[in-house]
Amino acid sequence: MFEIKVYAQSLGCPKNQVDTENILGGLGNFWSPATNPQEANLILLNTCAFIRPAVEESLETIFEIAQDIQNLNPRPLLVVTGCLVSRYGPGLGREIPEADILVSLREQKDLPLKIRNHFGLPQDKVPDLARTLTASAGTHAYLKISEGCNNRCAFCTIPSIRGRLRSRPAQELLDEAACLVDGGVSELVLVSQNSTAYGLDLGYRRGLSKLAAGLARLQGLKWLRIMYLYPAGLDTNLLESLADLGPPFVPYFDVPLQHAHPDILRLMGRAFKQDPLRVIESIRKFFPDAAIRTTLITGYPGEEEKHFSTLLNFVRQARLQHLGVFPYYAEEGTRAARFAGQLPDEVKNERRRLIMREQRKISREYLEGYVERDLEILVEEPHPEWTGLYTGRTWFQAPQVDGITYISGPDIKSGKMVTARIQNSLDYDLEALA
């Protein structure tokens, strides 16, 4: 029987990776991976369009691949899906005629059958929990617990792209998680637009707490990590319930604060407008050794020197282990794009540089504290250049967004959890010997 050779590329956040894995799973046994576009019958590009650089990356990727395959005969089917299509709609086809099929996020569920039909393959019903892990098999897997967001932050395009909050039923998530762990996944990473809102639309009381408790009971799960904890929902009840879990829950808190000055938080339309240090203190009250990550925006419209000074001082005081900083982008269709007080790019980028300079010092000092200590390392993959060297992560290093741990030693292999002695620390990474 004909087998589709698929070259798949997922851009942007882990939620897109999950969507890509679900599309591939829906193809059943009728496909195998291609290592490059020239070998493929089908090219699947799942795009991001959250901010301007993501839009540019998505378009560049489409045009580069289209250039690579234009002279092939037969030419692979080029399918473009994801946030770029949902954000710009049907008119996008005029801008990228190279794409054979454009599929929005809401239409993705029908894409596997559409692909099968194109290649004349059986139109079997896509089975429940159909998902093929891509890059993370054997180590971690993302579990997307909800879609969309009910918040209306003035700078954010996500609600217009992904819609309102739509939580997945708890039992469906528990079943999928059990399949992933039974398949050898050591770590589950919960992702969404706003994890603290999980279940509100389904009428769940303490939805995230109960879901985490159910997942923590899975036999064989080593680490359970929750990303995207919106600060307004990170209350005492949730923190108490997470503190009661114990392993496999890891005390890693990804809390997108975006700013530290109440004036800017109000302009952003954030539901949370209090002192962000109170959020950090509440986490550390229950988890003294917590690893905390946040994201910040510099150069938001109306951000004066006093506002930025507050933000920089927050970074110095909070001493968070992980920090992502983005210059503000005036995104088409958002309220903030029409605000007065838009700042020059050089001001936004300089403020970002100053914050990251502080964060580099904080991260270096934090990691130095682990030298000569033994830590559990989840081994991920061999280093592409150094034989015998692998990359992995500690519990306080989330996949794709934080630093990594370089590890070597006997009997090291991908997917294995090993205890290793930390030999050296860098600005954001560690070196370990098992």
N, C-alpha and C positions, 0 to 999 in steps of 0.2 A: 504493500500500500504506500502511496505517496506520503512523504514526510516533509513538513515545512521546516526549512532551515531559518531560524529566527535570530536576527540581531536586534536585541532590545537595549535601550538606553533610557534610564530614568533620571531626570534632572530635578534639582530642588530638594524638598524635604522628604523625610521617611514616609510620610503619608502617600506620596507619589510612588515610592518603592512598593508599598503594600498594594496599591492599585495595579502596578505592573505585574506583580506576582499573581494577583487574582486573574488578570487577563491571560497570562501564560497558563495558569492552572485550568482555565476554561477551554484551552485547546486540547486538553486530555493527553493522550499518547501520540498525537499526530504531529509533534514537533520535536526538534532538537536544537540546541544553541549553535549559532554561528559565531566565529571569533572576530569577524569583521564584516562590514556591509557588503563587500564584493562577493562573499560566499553565500549570502542570504537569498532566500526567496521572499522573505518578509522582513521589513525594517519597522520596528515599533519604537516610536519616540514619545515618551511621556514628559510633557513640558511643564515648566514653572513660569509664573508670571506675577509673582507677589510684588516685586519692586522692579525698577527699571533695569538694573543689571541682570536680573533673572530673565526678563523679556529679551534682552539683547543676547544673552547666552542661548536661549531657546532658538531664536531666529538664526543665529550664527551656526548652531548645530544642524538645523534643518538644511540650510543652504550648503554647508560643507558636505554633508552626506549626499545631498542631491547632486552636487558637482561630482562626487566620487562615483556615482552609479549611472550618470547620464548616458554613457556610451555602452553600458552593458546590454547584452541581448541573450536571453530575455532580461528585462529590467526588473529588479525586485519591487514588490508592492510596498509603497511608502505610506505608513499610517502614522498620523500625528494626532495625539490626544492630550488630555490634561488641562491645566489651568490656562494656558495660552489660548486654547480654543474656547474655553468657557468665558474668558474675559472679553475677547474681541468678537466672538460670535461668527455667524455664517460669512460675513464679509471678509474674514481672514483668508478665505479661499482665493480671493483676487490678489492678495499680497503674496501668497505662497502657492502658486499653481503647481509647483513640483509635488505637493502632497496629493496622493491618490484618494485618501480617505481622511477626513477630519472628524474627530469624535469628541464631544464635550464630556465633562465629568459625569453628567447625569445619563449619558448614553453608553457609558463604558460597559454596563452590564450586558448589553447586546453585542458588544464587539467580538467576543470569541465566535459566536455563531455567524456573524457577518464575515469573519475571516475564513471560517470553514466553508461557507457558501462560495466565497471567491475561488477557493482552491478545489471545489468539488468534493469536499470531504463529508462524511456522515454528519447529519445535523442532530447529534445526540444532545439531550438536555445536559446543561452544565451541572455537574453534581454539587451538592452543598459542601461547603468548606473546601472547594477546589482552589488550591493555591500552590504555586511552585516557588520555593524560596530561591532567590538569586544569589547575591553576594554573601549572605549571612549564614548559609546552611552550616549546621554543626556548632555554631557559637551563639549568636543572638538572632532573635526575630522580633520584628515590630508587630504589635497588636493594636490595630486602629480601633479605638473604642467608640468614637463618634465622628460625625462629619459636621462641618459648618460651625457657625458661631452666632449667638444672639447679641453679643456686644457690638457697639457701633462706634469704635474708636475712630476719630476724625481722620487719621492718617492711613487707615487700613483698607485694603481691597478685598480681604478674604470673604466677608459676608456677601459681597456682590459676585464673587467667583464661585464660592462653595455653598452659599445659601445659609439658612438658619440651622440651629442645632438639631441634629438627628442622631440620637444615641442608638447604639446597637443593643438588642436584648442581652441581658446578662448571661443567660444560658447559652446563647449562640457564641458568645465570647469565651465562656468556659470550655465549650466543646472544641472550638478552634485552638485554644491554648493547649488543651490536652493532646490534640493531634500533633502540635508543634513540638511539645516536650517529648512525647512518645517517639517522635522522629529524630530526636537527638539534640534538640535546641537546649542550651544551658541557661540562657538568659532571655527573659521576656521584657520588652521595653514598650510600655503603654504610651500611645501617641494619639493626639487629637488637636483641635484648635484650642480647646479649653478643657482640660481634664477634670478640673474641680466642678464643672457643670454637668458631668456625666450623669445621665439618668433623669435630669430635671424634666425633660420633655416626655418621659415615659411615666412620670409620677412616682419614681423611686424616691424613697427617703434614705439619705446617706448612701447614695448610689455608688460613689467611688470607694467608700470604706468597705461596703459589702462585697463589691467586685474584687478589690485587692485581697480581702480575707479569703474569698473562694479560690483565687489564683494561688495564694500562698500555700494552699493545701495540696497542690499538685506534686505528686511524687516525682522526684528527679529534677525538679526545677532548682537551679543553684542561685540565681539572682532574679529579683523582680524590681524593675526600675520604672518610675512614673515621670513622664516629661510633661511640660506645658501646664504647670499648676498656676492658674490665674490667682494673683494675690488676694483679690476680694473674697475668694472662696476657700482660702487656706485658713480655716478657723480652728479654734481649740478642739472641737469635736473631731475634726478630721485628723489633726495632729495626734490626739490621744489614741485614736483607733489605729493609726499607722505605727505608733510607738508600741502598741500591744502585739503587733504582728511578729516581730522578730524575724530571723532569717526564714525565707530567702529575700525578704524585703531589704533593700539597701537604702541607708539614709542619705539619699541623693535627691536634692530638691532643685528642680528647674523652674524658676519663678520669674517670668518676664515682667520686669518692673517698668522699663522704658525710660523713666526719668526719676528724679528725686525731689524736684521742687514742685510744691502744690500748684503754683500758677501754671506751669507747663503741663502738669497732669490734668488740670481742668481744661486747658486748651486742647489737649489730646482727646478729651471725652472719656477718660478712663473711669471705670466704676470705682476703682481704688484711688483715693486722692490723699491718703494720710501719709505720715512719715514712713518711708519704706524701711527705715532701720527697725521699726516696731515689728515688721514682718520677719526680718532676719532674727531679731531677738526671740520672737515666739518660736521659731523653728529650733533655735539653739537651746531654748528652755527644755524642749522634749528630746532633742538630739544634739547634745553638746559637741559631738564630733562630726556633725553633718557636713557633707560637701554640698555647697550651694552654687548654683549657676544662675545668671540672669543675662538679659539683653538690654542694651541702652541705645537711645537715639540721640545723636548730637546735631545741633543746628536746626532744631524744630522752629517753625515760624514764631517769632516773638521771643526767642531765647536770648536774653541779654547776658552780659558778663556775670551779673549776680546770680542768674539762674544756673549758668554753667559752673560757677564757683561752687554752688551747692552740690551739683552733680559730682564734681571732682572730689569734693570733701567726703561725699557719701562713699565713693569708691575707696578712699583711704581709710575711712572708719569701718566700713563693713568687712573689708578684707575677705572678699568672696574668692573661692577657689577657681571659679571659671567665669569668664565674662566675654560676651560678644558685643561689639559696638558697631553701629551702622550710622553713616551720615544720613540725614533726612532726605527723602526723595519725594518731590511733589507729584504724587501719582494721580493721573487723570481719573476723574470720577469721584475723588475723595473730597470731603469738606475742607481739609487742611490745605489742599492745593490752591484754594481761593482765599486763604487767609492773608492779611497784611503781615508785613515783617518777614518776608522770605529772605533768607540769608545767602550770601555767596558761597559757592562750593568750597572755596579755599578756607573759609571760616569753619564750615562743617568738618572738613577733613583735618584741619589743624586741631580742632577740639577732640576729634576722635583719636588723633595721634597722641595727644597729651594724656588722655585716659588710658590708652593702651600702654603707654610708657609706665604709668603707675601700676597697672595690672601685671605687667611683666615682672616687676620687682616682687609683688605680692605672691604671684605664682611660684617664682623661684624660691622664695623663703619657705613657702608651704611645702614644696616638694623636697627641699633640703632636709626637712624634718623626718623624712622616711628613709634616708640613707642609713644603711646597716640594720634595717628592720626587715623582718620576714612578712611578706604579703602574699595573698592568693592572687594568682594571675590567670585570667582566661586567655589562653593562647588562640590567636586568630589565624594567622597565615605566615608562610615563610617570607623572609625578606627577599625582594626581587634581585638583590645584588650580592648579598653576603651569605654564603653557604653556612648552615648551622644556626643562623640568627632568625628569630621569629619576632613578629609584632603581636602584642597582646594588650590587655587592659586590666587595671585594678578595679575594685568596686566603685572608686570615685572618679573613674574615667568613662563617660558615656560614649557609645560608638558614634563616630563621624563628626562630633562637635567638639570633643576635648582632645587633650594630648594622648599619647600612647605610651606603652612600656615595651622597650626592646628587651627580649629575653633569649638566653641561650642556656644550654646544658643538656645532659643526657636524657633521652626518652621524651623529648619535647615534640609535640605534634598538634596540629590544628584541632580545635575543639576540646582540648584537654584543660582541666583546671589543675594548676600546679602551685606549690608553695615555693617562693623564690626569695633570695636575699637581694635587697635593693643595693646596688653598687655605686650608682652615680645619679645625679639629677641635673636636668637641663632647665631651660626657662619654662617649658611646658611638658616635657617628656621625662621618663625614667629609664634607667638601664638596670637590668636584673640578671642574676645567675641562679639557676635552679640547682 
